[in-house]
Amino acid sequence: MAVVATTVCLPSHAQTTATSDTRLPQVVVTGNPLGSRDLVAPVTALSGTPLLLRRGTSLGETLDGLPGVSSTYFGPNASRPVIRGLDGDRIRVLNNSGASLDASSLSFDHAVPIDPLVVERVEVLRGPAALLYGGSAVGGVVNTLDNRIPRSPIQGVSGTAELRGGGADRERGGAAMVEAGNGRFAVHADVFSRDTDDLRVPSYTPRADGEARARTDRVENSASDAKGGAFGAAYTSEQGHLGVSVDRYENDYGVVVEPEVNIRMQRDRYALSGERRELSGPLRALRVQFSHTDYRHDELEGAEVGTRFRTQGNDGRVELEHAPLGPWRGVLGLQFEQSRFSARGEEAFVPSTRSRQRALFLVEELAGTAGKLSAGVRVEQMRVASAGDEAGGDEEEEARFGPADERRFSLRSGSVGGLLNLAPAWQLSSNLSYTERAPTFYELYANGLHVATAAFERGDAQQRKERGAHLDVGLGWQHGPHSFKASAYTSRFSNFIALQGTGESVSEEGEEGETVSFPVYAFQGVRARFWGLELEGRRRLLDTGSTLDLDARADLVRAHNRDTGEPLPRIAPARLRVGLAWARAGWTARAEVDHAARQSRVPSDDVATDGYTLLNLSGTYRFKLGTSDALWFAKLNNVTDELGYNASSIRTVRELSPLPGRSLKVGLRVSF
């Protein structure tokens, strides 16, 4: 499978949290079909108290700052994770290892319909994972786990409840979960709600369309109201499970670049999951999962619907683990996905489309006392069909998508990697992989004004598939509470589909009848190179009745268009985070300094982003509340009220929405 660098586990202070913080097993799921505990892939896993303290209003905000991970940050409500400089449809966002079918990769102002409040564990795989998850995982995978389908026996009744409030957005949020079972049959139910106000930031001067607005300390139209819930049930045993779940997610939030526009989003998802282990004969394990998603969101201009997006689709996978063939263990898998997308209204810059994917993959692993070797291949068929300007559109709308069209792609991916135990405390790992990705429907058929990017975007129906070769090398050391990890990587794309300025412009009629000119950007294949470094370390300074740990992490990514020699856009700058964590009995306290350097390596149509340094403080206290376990927490972020901007966000919103200002957030989590 796609294996890179070194494994990143939970911080040592997180591993001591009570098991009530999470009911999911601590074996990494993502990119690990054989269930190995000694992983080659660089997976950062968040659960328990570390996840509790990092939770933001979006998935991107929650993960921003992890090694190699930044965020698109389209204001506080819509931000997708960026891994090693890659975003959009190169990062696969999963829910319980199943696809999250939505429209978040189409536009930066579209939120991911997964709320961190109900996520019990997040796993982030950095680097190519196309072998298991397809070309849309060429940059990495973010897998959110919530146990909505119980996968192991539950005896009795248990649950959690969490309340939180404050922060720069004056959040009022809460979530509750309950699980019950008799050792065979188990049920799960959860609900959540979150309301926020416009984000408070250090005083700044917003800029829109190149013009300065009145100075303010609020991000206009950034409030939100999200809620949802789920119910799941499963038959469980020590050998596996079979279960189903249904969940709903709703979110109404403002669009930062359009003060009068709000998004009303709703997603319904139905899932099935099953596993049978410890089989005899040629098969040792069978895993199946399937989900159906109905996603829709309306962009409201006042009380009227200006644009309506909808995605309906199914995804599934079957994994068959075969009996050992000598020293080799392996998994044969089948994955499929199909979806229908439609957009109607003023800002529909892509036609209605249908996409269908079929893939077969094989992963083999050879493990020994000196380490392990992993290899795999994947073959995939992808079909993308456009309805063009045919039936279903508005007769008054200008025809701009042309006749119906269809493209088919045959894709191949492969990798070989290994992990070598150099000494009891040292491990060396490396991976070499080749990936292919089919262009998305918008990279093929877009043709219209995209308000989120303030540009007219144009696809290319003759677009070729994206091809890349990737190399990773990692070194890790672990001795008790002390650890050090380093990784270096490079990716070379012989064809990288980039959104580039053409030098053209188009004129559109403005709201007051005036003529407004917009630059034209086109999706074009270019040669590109990415490379970077990631460093992590932890040192225990004190270990008596109290513990005191010093930790640090740093990362750097560079990305170039080899055809023009210019940097690629929206790349995070060099970053450094240093923290000091203290713990004694039920108390913890942490102080950290988060520094981002100035990002001046930008293409000619962008501007540099100044660096910043933030000071953040946090503390927790664990105690008994009757017969329940309780955890109180407080976070004081950006203590010095430093003004900072996210270099990974597009310029359209970057100058309208700085990072949050000084704020205090408190909360209480109770587990029974």
C-alpha positions as CSV (number, residue, x, y, z in Angstrom):
1,M,0.0,0.0,0.0
2,A,1.0,3.6,-0.1
3,V,3.5,3.9,2.7
4,V,5.5,6.9,3.6
5,A,7.7,8.3,6.4
6,T,7.2,7.3,10.0
7,T,4.2,6.5,12.1
8,V,2.9,9.4,14.3
9,C,1.0,8.2,17.4
10,L,-0.9,10.0,20.1
11,P,1.2,12.3,22.3
12,S,2.4,10.6,25.5
13,H,0.1,12.7,27.6
14,A,-2.9,11.7,25.5
15,Q,-2.2,8.0,25.8
16,T,-2.9,8.2,29.6
17,T,-6.4,9.5,29.2
18,A,-9.2,7.4,30.5
19,T,-10.7,4.9,28.2
20,S,-14.0,6.6,28.6
21,D,-12.7,9.3,26.2
22,T,-13.1,7.0,23.2
23,R,-14.6,3.6,22.6
24,L,-12.8,3.1,19.3
25,P,-9.8,0.7,19.4
26,Q,-6.4,2.5,19.1
27,V,-5.3,0.4,16.1
28,V,-5.1,2.8,13.2
29,V,-7.7,2.1,10.5
30,T,-6.7,4.4,7.7
31,G,-4.5,2.8,5.1
32,N,-4.1,-0.3,7.3
33,P,-6.3,-3.1,5.8
34,L,-4.2,-5.8,7.6
35,G,-4.7,-4.2,11.0
36,S,-1.0,-4.0,11.7
37,R,0.1,-2.2,14.9
38,D,3.6,-1.4,13.6
39,L,2.7,0.9,10.7
40,V,4.9,2.2,7.9
41,A,2.4,5.0,6.9
42,P,2.7,8.4,8.6
43,V,-0.7,8.6,10.3
44,T,-1.5,11.2,12.9
45,A,-4.3,10.0,15.2
46,L,-6.3,12.4,17.4
47,S,-8.8,11.3,20.0
48,G,-9.7,11.9,23.7
49,T,-8.4,15.1,25.3
50,P,-6.1,16.2,22.4
51,L,-9.1,16.1,20.0
52,L,-11.3,17.8,22.6
53,L,-8.9,20.8,22.9
54,R,-8.4,21.1,19.1
55,R,-12.1,21.0,18.0
56,G,-13.1,23.9,15.8
57,T,-16.2,24.8,13.9
58,S,-14.8,23.0,10.8
59,L,-12.7,19.9,10.0
60,G,-9.9,22.0,8.4
61,E,-9.6,24.3,11.5
62,T,-9.5,21.3,13.8
63,L,-6.6,19.7,12.0
64,D,-4.6,22.9,11.0
65,G,-1.2,22.8,12.5
66,L,-0.7,19.0,12.6
67,P,2.5,18.0,10.8
68,G,2.2,18.7,7.1
69,V,-1.5,19.8,7.5
70,S,-2.9,23.3,6.9
71,S,-6.3,24.5,5.9
72,T,-8.0,26.4,3.0
73,Y,-9.8,28.6,5.7
74,F,-12.6,30.3,3.8
75,G,-13.6,32.1,7.0
76,P,-14.5,30.1,10.2
77,N,-17.2,27.9,8.6
78,A,-15.8,26.5,5.4
79,S,-12.3,25.1,5.4
80,R,-10.9,21.8,4.0
81,P,-7.7,20.2,5.1
82,V,-4.6,20.8,3.0
83,I,-1.9,18.1,3.2
84,R,1.6,18.8,2.0
85,G,0.4,21.6,-0.2
86,L,-2.3,19.6,-1.9
87,D,-6.0,20.3,-1.5
88,G,-9.4,19.8,-3.2
89,D,-9.9,16.5,-4.9
90,R,-6.3,15.4,-4.1
91,I,-7.3,15.0,-0.4
92,R,-9.8,12.2,0.4
93,V,-12.2,13.1,3.3
94,L,-13.8,9.9,4.7
95,N,-16.4,9.2,7.3
96,N,-15.8,5.8,8.9
97,S,-13.6,4.9,5.9
98,G,-16.5,5.7,3.5
99,A,-16.6,8.5,1.0
100,S,-18.1,11.9,2.1
101,L,-20.0,12.8,-1.0
102,D,-20.6,16.5,-1.1
103,A,-19.6,19.7,-3.0
104,S,-16.9,20.9,-0.6
105,S,-14.1,20.3,-3.2
106,L,-16.0,22.3,-5.9
107,S,-15.7,25.6,-4.1
108,F,-13.8,27.0,-1.2
109,D,-17.0,28.4,0.4
110,H,-18.6,25.0,0.6
111,A,-18.2,23.4,4.0
112,V,-17.4,19.7,4.7
113,P,-20.6,18.2,6.1
114,I,-18.8,16.6,9.1
115,D,-19.0,18.3,12.4
116,P,-16.0,17.8,14.8
117,L,-18.4,17.8,17.8
118,V,-19.5,14.2,17.1
119,V,-16.2,12.9,15.9
120,E,-14.6,10.5,18.4
121,R,-11.3,10.0,16.5
122,V,-9.6,11.5,13.4
123,E,-6.8,9.8,11.5
124,V,-4.7,11.8,9.0
125,L,-2.6,9.9,6.5
126,R,0.0,12.1,4.9
127,G,1.2,11.3,1.4
128,P,-0.2,9.2,-1.5
129,A,-3.0,6.8,-0.6
130,A,-4.3,6.3,-4.1
131,L,-3.7,2.6,-3.9
132,L,-6.5,2.1,-1.4
133,Y,-8.7,5.1,-1.9
134,G,-8.2,6.3,-5.5
135,G,-6.6,9.2,-7.3
136,S,-8.5,11.7,-5.1
137,A,-6.2,10.6,-2.3
138,V,-2.9,11.4,-4.0
139,G,-2.2,14.0,-1.3
140,G,-3.5,12.1,1.7
141,V,-6.6,11.0,3.6
142,V,-8.6,12.4,6.5
143,N,-10.7,9.7,8.1
144,T,-13.3,10.7,10.8
145,L,-14.5,7.9,13.1
146,D,-17.6,8.1,15.2
147,N,-18.7,4.6,16.1
148,R,-22.2,5.2,14.7
149,I,-22.2,1.6,13.7
150,P,-20.8,-0.2,16.7
151,R,-18.0,-2.5,15.7
152,S,-17.3,-4.3,18.9
153,P,-19.5,-5.8,21.7
154,I,-21.0,-3.3,24.1
155,Q,-22.3,-4.4,27.5
156,G,-24.6,-2.1,29.5
157,V,-25.3,1.6,28.9
158,S,-22.7,4.3,28.5
159,G,-22.4,7.7,27.0
160,T,-20.9,11.2,26.9
161,A,-22.2,14.8,27.0
162,E,-20.3,17.9,26.2
163,L,-21.0,21.6,26.6
164,R,-18.7,24.3,25.3
165,G,-19.0,28.1,25.0
166,G,-17.0,31.2,24.2
167,G,-14.2,31.7,21.7
168,A,-13.7,34.3,19.1
169,D,-17.0,33.3,17.5
170,R,-19.0,33.2,20.8
171,E,-19.8,29.5,20.3
172,R,-22.7,27.9,22.1
173,G,-22.4,24.3,21.4
174,G,-23.1,20.9,22.8
175,A,-23.3,17.2,21.9
176,A,-24.5,14.0,23.6
177,M,-24.0,10.3,22.8
178,V,-25.4,7.2,24.3
179,E,-24.6,3.5,23.5
180,A,-26.2,0.4,24.9
181,G,-25.8,-3.3,24.3
182,N,-26.1,-6.8,25.7
183,G,-22.8,-8.1,24.4
184,R,-24.5,-9.1,21.1
185,F,-26.8,-6.4,19.9
186,A,-25.6,-2.8,20.2
187,V,-27.2,0.6,19.5
188,H,-25.7,4.1,19.2
189,A,-27.4,7.5,19.2
190,D,-26.0,11.0,19.1
191,V,-27.1,14.6,18.7
192,F,-25.2,17.9,18.4
193,S,-25.9,21.6,18.1
194,R,-23.6,24.6,17.5
195,D,-24.4,28.4,17.1
196,T,-21.8,31.0,16.5
197,D,-21.7,34.8,15.9
198,D,-19.6,36.8,13.5
199,L,-15.9,36.0,14.2
200,R,-14.0,38.5,16.4
201,V,-10.5,39.3,15.0
202,P,-7.8,41.9,15.8
203,S,-8.7,45.3,14.3
204,Y,-8.0,45.3,10.6
205,T,-9.0,46.9,7.3
206,P,-10.9,44.5,5.0
207,R,-10.2,44.7,1.3
208,A,-12.7,43.5,-1.4
209,D,-12.1,43.8,-5.1
210,G,-8.9,45.7,-4.4
211,E,-10.7,48.4,-2.4
212,A,-10.4,49.1,1.3
213,R,-13.5,49.0,3.6
214,A,-14.0,50.6,7.0
215,R,-11.8,49.3,9.7
216,T,-13.4,46.6,11.9
217,D,-12.8,43.9,14.5
218,R,-15.5,41.5,13.1
219,V,-15.6,39.3,10.0
220,E,-18.9,40.2,8.4
221,N,-21.4,37.4,7.6
222,S,-19.4,34.7,9.3
223,A,-22.0,33.4,11.8
224,S,-23.4,29.8,11.7
225,D,-26.0,27.5,13.0
226,A,-25.3,23.8,12.7
227,K,-27.1,20.7,14.1
228,G,-27.6,17.1,13.5
229,G,-27.7,13.6,14.9
230,A,-27.5,9.9,14.1
231,F,-28.8,6.4,15.1
232,G,-27.0,3.2,14.4
233,A,-27.5,-0.5,15.4
234,A,-25.3,-3.6,14.9
235,Y,-25.0,-7.2,15.7
236,T,-21.5,-7.7,17.2
237,S,-19.3,-10.5,18.3
238,E,-15.6,-11.2,18.9
239,Q,-15.3,-12.2,15.3
240,G,-16.9,-9.2,13.7
241,H,-20.1,-7.1,13.2
242,L,-22.9,-6.3,10.9
243,G,-24.8,-3.0,11.3
244,V,-26.5,0.0,9.8
245,S,-26.8,3.7,10.6
246,V,-28.6,6.9,9.4
247,D,-27.4,10.4,10.1
248,R,-28.4,14.0,9.2
249,Y,-26.2,17.1,9.1
250,E,-27.6,20.6,8.8
251,N,-25.7,23.9,8.6
252,D,-26.8,27.4,7.9
253,Y,-23.9,29.8,7.6
254,G,-22.8,33.1,6.0
255,V,-20.5,33.5,3.0
256,V,-17.7,35.9,3.9
257,V,-17.1,37.2,0.4
258,E,-20.8,38.0,-0.1
259,P,-22.4,39.9,2.8
260,E,-26.0,39.2,1.6
261,V,-25.5,35.5,0.9
262,N,-26.1,32.6,3.2
263,I,-25.8,28.8,2.6
264,R,-28.4,26.4,3.8
265,M,-26.9,22.9,3.8
266,Q,-28.3,19.5,4.5
267,R,-26.9,16.0,4.2
268,D,-28.6,12.6,4.8
269,R,-26.4,9.5,4.9
270,Y,-27.3,5.9,5.2
271,A,-24.5,3.4,5.9
272,L,-24.0,-0.4,6.2
273,S,-20.9,-2.0,7.5
274,G,-19.9,-5.6,8.2
275,E,-16.8,-7.6,9.1
276,R,-16.1,-11.3,9.7
277,R,-12.7,-12.3,11.1
278,E,-10.9,-15.6,12.0
279,L,-12.3,-17.5,9.0
280,S,-10.7,-20.8,8.0
281,G,-9.6,-21.8,4.5
282,P,-8.3,-19.5,1.8
283,L,-10.0,-16.4,3.3
284,R,-9.1,-15.1,6.8
285,A,-11.3,-12.0,6.9
286,L,-14.1,-10.3,4.9
287,R,-15.0,-6.6,5.2
288,V,-17.8,-4.8,3.4
289,Q,-19.3,-1.3,3.6
290,F,-21.8,0.7,1.7
291,S,-23.3,4.1,2.0
292,H,-25.9,6.3,0.2
293,T,-25.7,10.1,0.4
294,D,-28.2,12.7,-0.4
295,Y,-26.5,16.2,-0.2
296,R,-28.0,19.5,-1.1
297,H,-27.3,23.1,-0.3
298,D,-29.0,26.4,-1.3
299,E,-27.2,29.7,-1.6
300,L,-29.7,32.3,-0.4
301,E,-29.7,35.9,-1.5
302,G,-32.0,37.3,1.2
303,A,-35.0,35.0,1.3
304,E,-34.6,33.8,-2.3
305,V,-32.6,30.8,-3.5
306,G,-29.9,32.1,-5.9
307,T,-28.1,28.8,-6.6
308,R,-29.0,25.2,-5.7
309,F,-26.4,22.4,-5.5
310,R,-27.2,18.8,-5.1
311,T,-25.2,15.5,-5.0
312,Q,-26.7,12.1,-4.7
313,G,-24.5,9.0,-4.8
314,N,-23.4,5.6,-3.5
315,D,-20.0,4.3,-2.5
316,G,-18.9,0.9,-1.3
317,R,-15.9,-1.4,-0.9
318,V,-15.2,-5.1,-0.3
319,E,-11.9,-6.3,1.2
320,L,-10.9,-9.9,1.2
321,E,-7.9,-10.9,3.4
322,H,-6.4,-14.1,2.1
323,A,-4.6,-16.8,4.1
324,P,-0.8,-16.3,4.4
325,L,1.1,-17.3,1.3
326,G,4.3,-18.3,2.9
327,P,5.5,-15.1,4.7
328,W,3.1,-12.9,2.8
329,R,-0.2,-11.5,4.0
330,G,-2.5,-9.6,1.7
331,V,-5.8,-8.0,0.9
332,L,-7.7,-8.0,-2.4
333,G,-10.2,-5.2,-2.6
334,L,-13.0,-3.9,-4.8
335,Q,-14.1,-0.2,-4.6
336,F,-17.0,1.5,-6.4
337,E,-18.5,5.0,-6.3
338,Q,-21.1,6.7,-8.4
339,S,-22.7,10.2,-8.0
340,R,-25.0,12.6,-9.7
341,F,-24.3,16.3,-9.4
342,S,-26.5,19.3,-10.4
343,A,-26.2,23.0,-10.0
344,R,-29.0,25.4,-10.9
345,G,-29.0,29.2,-10.6
346,E,-27.0,32.4,-11.0
347,E,-23.6,30.9,-9.8
348,A,-23.8,27.5,-11.4
349,F,-20.5,27.6,-13.3
350,V,-20.5,23.8,-14.0
351,P,-23.2,21.6,-15.7
352,S,-25.0,18.7,-14.3
353,T,-22.8,15.6,-14.3
354,R,-22.6,11.9,-13.5
355,S,-19.5,10.2,-12.3
356,R,-18.8,6.5,-11.9
357,Q,-15.7,4.8,-10.5
358,R,-14.7,1.1,-10.4
359,A,-11.4,-0.1,-8.9
360,L,-9.6,-3.3,-8.0
361,F,-6.6,-3.2,-5.7
362,L,-4.1,-5.7,-4.1
363,V,-1.9,-5.0,-1.1
364,E,0.7,-7.5,0.1
365,E,2.9,-7.3,3.2
366,L,6.0,-9.2,4.2
367,A,6.8,-8.8,7.9
368,G,9.9,-10.1,9.8
369,T,12.0,-9.3,12.9
370,A,14.0,-6.7,10.9
371,G,11.0,-4.8,9.7
372,K,8.5,-5.2,6.9
373,L,8.0,-4.8,3.2
374,S,4.8,-3.6,1.6
375,A,3.7,-3.5,-2.1
376,G,0.5,-3.1,-4.0
377,V,-1.2,-2.2,-7.3
378,R,-4.5,-0.7,-8.3
379,V,-6.4,-0.6,-11.6
380,E,-9.3,1.8,-11.9
381,Q,-11.9,2.9,-14.4
382,M,-13.5,6.3,-14.2
383,R,-16.3,7.8,-16.3
384,V,-17.4,11.5,-16.1
385,A,-20.4,12.6,-18.2
386,S,-21.8,16.1,-18.6
387,A,-25.4,16.8,-19.4
388,G,-24.3,20.0,-21.1
389,D,-27.1,22.5,-21.8
390,E,-29.7,19.8,-22.2
391,A,-33.0,19.2,-20.4
392,G,-33.1,20.2,-16.8
393,G,-31.7,23.7,-17.1
394,D,-33.4,27.1,-17.1
395,E,-34.6,28.1,-20.6
396,E,-33.7,31.7,-19.8
397,E,-30.1,30.9,-18.9
398,E,-27.4,31.5,-21.4
399,A,-26.2,28.2,-23.0
400,R,-22.5,27.9,-22.1
401,F,-21.8,24.2,-21.5
402,G,-22.3,22.9,-25.0
403,P,-23.7,19.5,-25.9
404,A,-23.7,16.4,-23.7
405,D,-20.3,14.8,-23.4
406,E,-18.6,11.9,-21.7
407,R,-14.9,11.1,-20.9
408,R,-13.5,7.7,-19.8
409,F,-10.2,7.1,-18.0
410,S,-8.2,4.0,-17.3
411,L,-6.0,4.6,-14.2
412,R,-3.0,2.7,-12.7
413,S,-1.3,3.2,-9.4
414,G,1.4,1.2,-7.6
415,S,3.8,1.5,-4.7
416,V,6.5,-0.4,-2.8
417,G,7.8,0.6,0.6
418,G,9.4,-0.8,3.7
419,L,10.2,-0.2,7.3
420,L,13.6,-1.2,8.8
421,N,14.3,-1.6,12.5
422,L,17.8,-0.2,12.8
423,A,17.9,-0.6,16.6
424,P,15.4,-1.2,19.4
425,A,14.6,2.6,19.4
426,W,15.2,3.5,15.8
427,Q,13.2,2.9,12.6
428,L,13.9,3.8,9.0
429,S,11.1,3.9,6.4
430,S,10.7,4.7,2.8
431,N,8.2,4.5,0.0
432,L,8.2,4.9,-3.8
433,S,4.8,5.2,-5.6
434,Y,3.2,6.1,-8.9
435,T,-0.3,7.6,-9.0
436,E,-2.8,8.5,-11.7
437,R,-5.9,10.7,-11.1
438,A,-8.8,11.4,-13.5
439,P,-9.8,15.0,-13.9
440,T,-12.9,16.0,-11.9
441,F,-16.1,17.2,-13.5
442,Y,-15.3,20.8,-12.9
443,E,-11.7,20.5,-14.3
444,L,-13.3,19.1,-17.4
445,Y,-16.5,21.2,-17.9
446,A,-16.4,24.4,-15.7
447,N,-17.4,27.5,-17.7
448,G,-18.6,30.4,-15.7
449,L,-18.1,33.0,-13.0
450,H,-17.0,31.5,-9.7
451,V,-17.8,34.1,-7.0
452,A,-15.7,32.4,-4.3
453,T,-12.5,32.9,-6.4
454,A,-13.7,36.2,-8.1
455,A,-12.7,34.7,-11.4
456,F,-14.2,33.2,-14.5
457,E,-13.2,29.5,-14.5
458,R,-12.9,27.4,-17.6
459,G,-12.4,23.6,-17.8
460,D,-11.0,21.6,-20.7
461,A,-13.1,18.7,-21.9
462,Q,-9.9,17.2,-23.4
463,Q,-8.0,17.2,-20.2
464,R,-5.5,14.4,-19.7
465,K,-5.3,12.4,-16.5
466,E,-2.9,13.6,-13.8
467,R,0.3,11.6,-13.3
468,G,2.8,11.7,-10.5
469,A,5.8,9.9,-9.0
470,H,6.4,10.2,-5.2
471,L,9.3,9.3,-2.9
472,D,9.3,9.5,0.9
473,V,12.0,8.8,3.5
474,G,11.5,8.8,7.2
475,L,13.4,8.3,10.4
476,G,11.9,7.7,13.9
477,W,13.3,7.3,17.4
478,Q,11.3,6.4,20.5
479,H,12.6,5.8,24.0
480,G,10.0,5.9,26.8
481,P,8.4,9.4,26.8
482,H,11.1,10.8,24.5
483,S,10.7,10.7,20.7
484,F,11.9,12.2,17.5
485,K,10.5,11.9,14.0
486,A,11.7,13.3,10.7
487,S,10.5,12.8,7.1
488,A,11.4,14.2,3.7
489,Y,9.3,13.8,0.6
490,T,9.2,14.8,-3.1
491,S,6.6,14.5,-5.8
492,R,7.0,15.1,-9.5
493,F,4.0,15.4,-11.7
494,S,4.4,15.0,-15.4
495,N,0.9,16.3,-15.7
496,F,-0.6,18.4,-12.8
497,I,-4.0,20.0,-13.4
498,A,-3.6,23.5,-12.2
499,L,-5.9,26.5,-12.3
500,Q,-4.0,29.2,-14.1
501,G,-4.6,32.7,-15.3
502,T,-4.9,33.1,-19.1
503,G,-4.5,36.9,-19.3
504,E,-8.0,37.2,-20.6
505,S,-11.0,38.9,-18.9
506,V,-14.7,38.7,-19.2
507,S,-17.4,41.3,-18.4
508,E,-20.4,40.5,-16.3
509,E,-23.3,42.8,-15.3
510,G,-23.1,43.8,-11.6
511,E,-26.0,44.1,-9.1
512,E,-26.6,47.7,-9.9
513,G,-26.4,47.3,-13.7
514,E,-22.7,48.3,-14.0
515,T,-20.2,46.3,-16.0
516,V,-17.7,44.3,-13.9
517,S,-14.6,42.7,-15.4
518,F,-13.2,39.3,-14.1
519,P,-10.0,37.5,-14.9
520,V,-10.2,34.2,-16.7
521,Y,-8.6,31.2,-15.1
522,A,-8.3,27.8,-16.9
523,F,-7.7,24.3,-15.7
524,Q,-4.5,23.3,-17.5
525,G,-2.0,20.4,-17.3
526,V,1.5,21.5,-16.3
527,R,4.6,19.9,-15.0
528,A,4.9,20.4,-11.2
529,R,7.2,19.5,-8.3
530,F,6.4,19.3,-4.6
531,W,9.0,18.7,-1.8
532,G,9.0,19.2,1.9
533,L,10.3,18.3,5.4
534,E,8.4,17.5,8.6
535,L,10.0,17.3,12.1
536,E,8.6,16.3,15.5
537,G,10.2,15.8,18.9
538,R,9.3,15.4,22.5
539,R,11.5,15.5,25.6
540,R,10.4,14.8,29.1
541,L,12.0,17.4,31.4
542,L,10.4,16.3,34.7
543,D,9.0,13.0,35.9
544,T,8.3,13.0,39.6
545,G,4.9,13.5,41.1
546,S,4.4,15.8,38.1
547,T,5.5,15.5,34.5
548,L,6.8,18.3,32.3
549,D,7.2,17.7,28.6
550,L,8.8,20.0,25.9
551,D,7.6,19.3,22.4
552,A,8.2,20.9,19.0
553,R,7.1,20.4,15.4
554,A,8.1,22.1,12.2
555,D,7.2,21.7,8.6
556,L,8.1,23.1,5.3
557,V,6.6,22.6,1.8
558,R,7.7,24.0,-1.6
559,A,5.7,23.6,-4.8
560,H,6.7,24.8,-8.2
561,N,5.1,25.0,-11.7
562,R,8.0,23.6,-13.7
563,D,6.6,25.0,-17.0
564,T,6.6,28.6,-15.8
565,G,9.1,28.5,-13.0
566,E,6.6,30.2,-10.6
567,P,5.5,28.9,-7.2
568,L,2.1,27.1,-7.1
569,P,-0.6,29.0,-5.2
570,R,-1.9,28.6,-1.6
571,I,1.1,26.9,-0.1
572,A,1.6,27.1,3.6
573,P,4.8,28.9,4.8
574,A,7.4,27.4,7.0
575,R,5.9,26.8,10.4
576,L,7.2,26.1,13.9
577,R,5.3,25.2,17.0
578,V,6.9,24.8,20.5
579,G,4.9,23.7,23.5
580,L,5.4,23.0,27.2
581,A,3.0,20.6,28.8
582,W,2.6,20.0,32.6
583,A,0.5,17.3,34.3
584,R,-0.2,16.3,37.9
585,A,-3.0,14.0,39.1
586,G,-6.1,15.2,37.4
587,W,-4.6,18.5,36.2
588,T,-2.9,19.5,33.0
589,A,-1.7,22.8,31.6
590,R,-0.1,23.7,28.3
591,A,1.5,26.8,26.7
592,E,2.5,26.8,23.1
593,V,4.0,29.3,20.6
594,D,2.8,28.9,17.0
595,H,4.9,30.7,14.4
596,A,4.2,31.0,10.7
597,A,6.9,32.6,8.5
598,R,6.1,35.2,5.8
599,Q,5.0,33.5,2.6
600,S,6.5,35.4,-0.2
601,R,6.9,32.5,-2.6
602,V,3.6,33.2,-4.6
603,P,2.7,33.3,-8.2
604,S,2.5,36.6,-10.0
605,D,-1.3,37.0,-9.6
606,D,-1.1,36.8,-5.8
607,V,0.5,38.8,-3.0
608,A,2.8,37.8,-0.1
609,T,1.2,36.9,3.2
610,D,2.9,38.3,6.4
611,G,4.1,35.9,9.1
612,Y,2.7,35.8,12.6
613,T,3.4,34.4,16.1
614,L,0.5,33.2,18.3
615,L,0.6,32.4,22.0
616,N,-2.0,29.8,23.1
617,L,-2.7,28.5,26.6
618,S,-4.9,25.6,27.7
619,G,-5.8,23.6,30.8
620,T,-7.9,20.7,31.9
621,Y,-9.1,19.2,35.2
622,R,-10.4,15.6,35.4
623,F,-12.7,14.8,38.4
624,K,-15.6,12.6,39.5
625,L,-19.1,13.9,39.1
626,G,-21.2,11.4,41.1
627,T,-20.4,8.1,39.5
628,S,-19.4,9.7,36.2
629,D,-16.0,10.9,34.9
630,A,-15.9,14.6,34.1
631,L,-13.3,16.8,32.4
632,W,-13.3,20.6,32.5
633,F,-11.3,22.5,30.0
634,A,-10.4,26.0,29.1
635,K,-8.5,27.5,26.1
636,L,-7.1,31.0,25.9
637,N,-6.0,31.5,22.3
638,N,-4.0,34.2,20.6
639,V,-3.2,35.8,24.0
640,T,-1.4,38.8,22.4
641,D,-4.3,39.4,20.0
642,E,-1.9,39.1,17.0
643,L,-3.2,39.9,13.5
644,G,-2.5,36.9,11.2
645,Y,-3.7,35.7,7.8
646,N,-3.8,32.2,6.4
647,A,-1.5,31.9,3.3
648,S,-3.3,28.7,2.3
649,S,-6.6,30.5,1.7
650,I,-7.4,32.2,-1.6
651,R,-6.8,35.9,-1.8
652,T,-10.5,36.7,-2.3
653,V,-11.2,35.7,1.3
654,R,-7.8,36.1,2.9
655,E,-8.1,39.9,3.0
656,L,-11.6,39.7,4.4
657,S,-11.1,37.1,7.1
658,P,-8.0,37.1,9.3
659,L,-7.3,34.4,11.9
660,P,-9.3,34.6,15.2
661,G,-8.4,37.2,17.8
662,R,-7.8,36.8,21.5
663,S,-10.5,34.6,23.0
664,L,-11.4,32.3,25.9
665,K,-13.4,29.1,25.4
666,V,-14.5,26.8,28.2
667,G,-16.3,23.5,28.3
668,L,-17.3,20.4,30.3
669,R,-17.3,16.8,29.1
670,V,-19.0,14.1,31.2
671,S,-18.7,10.3,30.5
672,F,-20.8,7.7,32.2
